[in-house]
Each structure stands twice: as structure tokens, then as C-alpha cells.
Amino acid sequence: MIFFCFSLNLILFYFFYKYKDFVSKKLNLISYVNKNTFHKKNAYLYGGILLFPSLVITYVYLYFSKIENLYFNYPLVFSFLILAIIDDIKNLKPIIKIFFSLILSSVAIFFDITLTINSLNSYYFQLFVFTDNLLIVYFFPVLCILLLINAFNFTDGLNCLAGLVGLSFFIYICIKNYEVINSLYLLIISIIIFLYLNYKKFIFLGDSGNYLISIITAAIILKENFYNPEGYYIEEIFLLFLIPGVDMLRLFITRIIKKRNPFERDDHHFHYLLFYNFGYHKTILLYLCLVNIPIYIFYFFNNLILLIILFTLFFYAYLIYISYLNKSKVT
């Protein structure tokens, strides 16, 4: 059964890839070259469409294998995929995307109690229980989903970066709980194949790919917290998403200070600053190291959590500083 699903996944991936021209032109899922783009040829915003079949096959596999689906909420994932594809086609305004993301998340959490937050486990303060606080139980997970989706979207901009960051999230989640592998292994395989195409600049994740990866990550973490409240520490989750989250916060604050739209696109993202100073390959390596090394140090040495967070923030700030310093010297 596993081999059959693996083979079917490869076949469907190839099928959707082969007809990328037809689908992309019909739906206008093409990123055209302009003065603000890094790519020199028109590219396909096709990531979500390529990755989604692996989720369908996974659903069928779990159903016929009589394995309980504990970690996926398929209506939530599918609805966010549709929203993201519409965004890739129409280039929706940020406020519209946030509004619909808020609605979709709220509806999903209302109908799926396993997406609620009834408790949080802290390394320093033990277990917090919120069963009587409806604001935290229902509203806080919506906020977490919105923050993660937007923060992850901020990592996209260089070929393979967002895909590799998402892949690193899934690998860590599987290490924490090997049972999740049943739900993720086909998606992980598809992401690995996609990374090759992305590296060759044929296909981009687009919002569809970014939303797909981030909403799956958010749903799994929320459901893990529901089924096993002591499985993750608050500090651990904070550390896992620290770099994308802090970079989003930095960009929002600096744009507001400069009286600019906080959702306006620019080249001040962390990965762009690294790219201008260190080049493509070193940027990918530095970013992945900053995302992954701290969380794995924590995995083996829980008692160093505060030191790890402070060191990660310091190294992030240092790289931002020298990047701006070098940029000012050039200009």
C-alpha cells in the first residue's frame, strides 16, 4: 500500500507538472519578469497545485489503512489553498486576505475542537490550563494561524528558501512525534522534488504553496498541543518560528515608523539583506542554520532555552546590522 501511494504520488506530480503551461495560462498563475523580480524568465506560481495531490493520496491511504487522521484538517487546508490560488491570480489586497483567513480559521476551529488551545506547557512555569477562558481557547489559535501564515510568507523571495524552511519544520515535527510521518511523508517527498524545480527557476511556491505549508504546520502543532499538552513547550514553539516571526515584526515596525504601509513589499526582508551581502548559497545556509540549529540544541538541552533564544536573537540582530552597514557603504 505504501509503495502504491508513493508511485501514485510521483505519477500525479509528473502529470500536474507536465500540464503546468495549460493550467497556469488558464488560471493566470504566471509571475512575469519586471524590475522587482530576481528571475529572468517568466515563472509559474504553481507550488500549491503540485503539492496538494500528495495530501489527497494521504487521506485515501489513511482511510483504507484504517489509520485515524489525527493531525490534518482537510477542509481548513483546502479552503486556504483556494484562497491562496485566488490571491496568486488576482493579487488580493492584504486586508482582504487577512479577513478571509480570519473567517476560515474561525469556522474551522469552531467545528474542530482539536484546533482549540485548552492548555499550554511552559518549561519554566509548567502547565497553564485555559478551559474557562474562551478568548484563549478559541481566539488565540486563530491569531496563531494568522501570524504563522504571514510570517512564513515573509520567508519566500529566494528560490528554495521557503520550501527548505517548511521542510525543516516538518522534519522537526516528525522527530518530535514519529506518528505524524504517516500524514507527512508523501508531502515531504513532493516538497523535495519541488525544490529541484524551484532551484532551476521553473516553478515558484506562490501563495498557494506558502499557505499550504504554513496552514498544515499550524494545524499539526495545534492538534499536537490538544492531544498531548506536554508534547511541546511554549518556548520551543516560539523558538521554532522565531526567525520568520521576528523578521515580520521588525518589518512591520520599521514600515510603520517610516509611515509606510506595513504590508508593502520591499527588499528589506532578512533573506534579501543576507543575499545582497553574502550571495545566494551562503544566504540559504545562514538562514537555515539560524532556524534549525537553535531548535535542535533545545531538543537535546532543554535547560539552555533562554540562552538559546537570546543568542539566536543576538545573531539575527548582528547579521541585520552588518547587512545594513555594508549596504550603506556601497551606497
C-alpha positions in Angstrom: 0.0 0.0 0.0 2.8 2.4 0.9 4.7 1.7 -2.4 1.4 2.1 -4.4 0.8 5.5 -2.7 4.4 6.6 -3.3 4.2 5.6 -7.0 0.8 7.3 -7.4 2.1 10.4 -5.8 5.0 10.6 -8.3 2.7 9.9 -11.2 0.3 12.7 -10.2 3.2 15.1 -9.5 4.5 14.5 -13.0 1.0 14.8 -14.5 0.4 18.2 -13.0 3.9 19.3 -13.8 3.5 18.2 -17.4 0.4 20.3 -17.8 1.7 23.3 -15.9 1.6 25.5 -19.0 -2.0 24.8 -19.8 -3.2 25.2 -16.1 -1.0 28.3 -15.4 -2.1 30.1 -18.6 -5.8 29.3 -18.0 -5.7 30.5 -14.4 -3.1 33.2 -14.9 -0.7 31.6 -12.4 2.4 33.2 -14.0 4.9 35.5 -12.4 6.1 37.8 -15.2 9.5 39.4 -15.2 9.8 43.0 -14.1 12.3 45.3 -12.4 11.4 44.0 -8.9 11.9 40.3 -9.7 15.0 38.2 -9.3 14.1 35.7 -12.0 14.9 36.5 -15.7 12.2 34.3 -17.2 8.5 34.1 -16.5 7.8 31.5 -13.8 4.8 29.5 -12.6 3.1 30.2 -9.3 2.3 26.5 -9.1 3.6 25.2 -5.8 0.3 24.5 -4.0 -1.2 22.8 -7.0 1.9 20.5 -7.3 1.9 19.6 -3.6 -1.8 19.2 -2.9 -2.3 15.8 -4.6 0.0 14.2 -2.0 -2.5 15.3 0.7 -5.4 13.7 -1.2 -3.4 10.4 -1.6 -2.5 10.6 2.1 -6.2 11.0 3.0 -7.1 7.9 0.9 -4.2 5.9 2.4 -5.2 6.7 6.0 -8.8 5.9 5.3 -8.2 2.5 3.7 -5.4 1.6 6.1 -7.9 2.4 8.9 -5.4 4.8 10.5 -7.1 7.6 12.4 -6.4 11.0 10.9 -5.4 13.0 14.0 -3.2 15.7 12.6 -4.9 17.1 9.5 -7.9 19.2 9.0 -8.6 18.8 5.3 -11.4 21.4 4.9 -9.1 24.0 6.6 -6.2 23.2 4.3 -8.3 23.1 1.1 -10.0 26.4 1.9 -6.7 28.1 2.5 -5.3 26.6 -0.7 -8.3 28.0 -2.7 -7.8 31.4 -1.0 -4.1 31.4 -1.9 -4.7 30.4 -5.5 -7.2 33.3 -5.9 -4.6 35.6 -4.4 -2.0 34.3 -6.9 -4.5 35.0 -9.7 -6.0 38.3 -8.6 -3.2 39.6 -6.2 -5.7 40.3 -3.4 -5.1 43.2 -1.1 -3.5 42.2 2.3 -6.5 43.3 4.3 -8.8 41.1 2.2 -6.5 38.1 2.7 -6.4 38.6 6.4 -10.2 39.0 6.6 -10.8 35.7 4.8 -8.0 34.0 6.7 -9.7 35.1 9.9 -13.1 33.8 8.7 -11.7 30.4 7.5 -9.7 29.8 10.7 -12.6 30.8 13.0 -15.0 28.4 11.2 -12.5 25.5 11.2 -11.8 26.0 14.9 -15.5 26.2 15.7 -16.2 22.9 14.1 -12.9 21.1 15.1 -12.3 21.2 18.9 -8.8 19.7 18.4 -7.7 23.1 16.9 -8.5 24.9 20.2 -6.0 25.7 22.8 -7.1 24.5 26.3 -3.6 24.4 27.8 0.0 25.4 27.2 3.1 23.8 28.6 6.0 26.1 29.7 9.4 24.9 30.6 9.7 27.4 33.3 6.1 27.8 34.5 4.7 24.3 33.9 1.2 23.7 32.5 -1.3 26.6 32.0 -4.9 25.5 31.7 -7.4 27.8 30.0 -10.6 25.7 29.7 -12.7 28.5 31.2 -11.1 31.3 29.1 -13.0 31.2 25.8 -10.9 34.1 24.5 -7.7 32.0 24.6 -9.4 28.7 23.8 -10.9 30.0 20.5 -9.4 33.4 19.6 -5.7 32.6 20.4 -5.4 29.7 17.9 -6.9 32.0 15.2 -4.2 34.6 16.0 -1.5 31.9 15.9 -2.6 30.7 12.5 -2.7 34.2 11.1 0.7 35.1 12.5 2.3 31.9 11.2 0.9 32.2 7.7 2.1 35.7 7.4 5.5 35.1 9.0 6.1 32.1 6.7 5.1 34.1 3.7 7.8 36.6 4.6 10.4 33.9 4.1 9.5 33.5 0.4 11.6 35.5 -2.0 14.7 33.4 -2.9 14.4 30.1 -4.7 14.1 27.1 -2.3 14.3 29.2 0.9 10.6 28.9 1.9 10.5 25.3 0.8 13.5 24.4 2.8 12.2 26.2 5.9 8.9 24.4 5.6 10.7 21.1 5.1 12.7 21.7 8.2 9.5 22.4 10.2 8.0 19.1 9.0 11.2 17.1 9.8 11.3 18.5 13.3 7.6 17.8 13.8 8.2 14.2 12.7 11.2 13.8 15.1 9.0 15.0 17.9 6.3 12.5 17.1 7.1 9.8 14.6 3.3 9.0 14.1 3.0 12.2 12.1 5.2 10.6 9.4 2.1 8.7 8.2 0.4 12.0 7.4 3.5 13.9 6.0 5.8 11.5 4.2 4.2 12.0 0.8 4.1 15.7 1.2 7.8 15.7 2.2 8.7 13.7 -0.9 6.8 16.2 -3.1 8.5 19.2 -1.5 11.9 17.6 -2.1 11.1 17.1 -5.8 9.6 20.6 -5.9 12.8 22.1 -4.5 14.7 20.9 -7.5 12.3 22.6 -9.9 12.3 25.7 -7.8 16.1 25.8 -7.8 16.1 25.6 -11.6 13.7 28.6 -11.5 10.9 26.7 -13.3 8.3 26.9 -10.6 7.7 29.1 -7.6 5.7 28.2 -4.4 3.5 31.1 -4.8 1.0 32.0 -2.1 -0.7 28.6 -2.7 2.5 26.7 -1.7 3.3 29.1 1.2 -0.2 28.9 2.6 -0.4 25.1 2.1 2.8 24.5 4.1 2.1 27.0 6.8 -1.5 26.0 7.4 -0.5 22.4 7.7 2.3 23.3 10.1 -0.1 25.4 12.2 -2.8 22.7 12.3 -0.4 19.9 13.3 1.1 22.0 16.1 -2.4 22.9 17.4 -3.6 19.3 17.3 -0.4 18.0 18.9 -1.0 20.5 21.7 -4.6 19.3 22.1 -3.8 15.6 22.2 -0.6 15.9 24.1 -0.4 19.2 26.0 3.0 18.4 27.4 4.5 17.4 24.0 5.7 20.9 23.2 6.9 23.7 25.4 5.7 27.3 24.6 9.4 28.3 24.5 10.0 25.5 22.0 7.3 26.6 19.6 8.5 30.2 20.0 12.0 29.1 19.1 10.8 27.0 16.1 9.2 30.1 14.4 11.4 32.7 16.0 13.3 34.0 12.9 10.3 34.3 10.5 8.3 35.8 13.3 10.8 38.3 14.5 11.6 39.4 10.9 7.9 40.0 10.3 7.7 42.1 13.4 10.8 44.1 12.5 9.5 44.9 9.0 6.1 45.9 10.4 7.6 48.2 13.0 10.1 49.8 10.6 7.5 50.4 7.9 5.0 52.0 10.4 7.8 54.2 11.7 8.6 55.3 8.2 4.8 55.9 7.7 4.6 53.3 5.0 2.0 50.5 4.5 3.2 47.7 6.8 2.1 45.2 4.1 4.0 46.9 1.3 6.6 44.7 -0.4 10.2 45.7 -0.3 13.7 44.2 -0.3 14.4 44.7 3.5 13.5 41.2 4.4 16.1 39.3 6.3 16.9 37.0 3.4 17.2 39.9 1.0 19.7 41.6 3.3 21.7 38.4 3.6 21.5 37.9 -0.2 22.9 41.3 -1.0 25.9 40.8 1.3 26.6 37.1 1.2 25.2 35.8 -2.1 22.6 33.1 -2.8 24.1 29.9 -1.4 25.5 31.5 1.8 22.2 33.2 2.4 20.3 29.9 2.2 22.8 28.2 4.6 22.8 31.1 7.1 19.0 31.3 7.2 18.6 27.5 7.6 21.3 27.4 10.3 19.6 30.2 12.2 16.2 28.5 12.0 17.4 24.9 12.7 20.5 24.9 15.0 18.8 26.6 17.9 15.8 24.3 18.0 17.9 21.2 17.8 20.2 22.5 20.6 17.0 22.9 22.6 15.8 19.4 21.7 18.9 18.0 23.4 19.5 20.6 26.1 16.1 21.9 27.4 17.7 23.8 30.3 19.5 26.2 27.9 16.3 27.6 26.3 16.7 31.2 27.5 20.3 31.3 26.4 19.5 29.8 23.0 16.7 32.3 22.4 18.9 35.3 23.4 21.9 34.0 21.3 19.6 33.5 18.3 18.2 37.0 18.6 21.7 38.4 19.0 23.0 36.6 15.9 19.9 37.7 13.9 20.4 41.3 15.1 24.1 41.1 14.3 23.5 39.9 10.7 20.9 42.7 10.2 23.4 45.2 11.5 26.3 44.2 9.3 24.0 43.9 6.3 22.8 47.5 6.6 26.3 48.6 7.4 27.6 47.1 4.2 24.7 48.4 2.2 25.3 51.9 3.4 29.0 51.7 2.4 28.0 50.6 -1.1 25.5 53.5 -1.5 
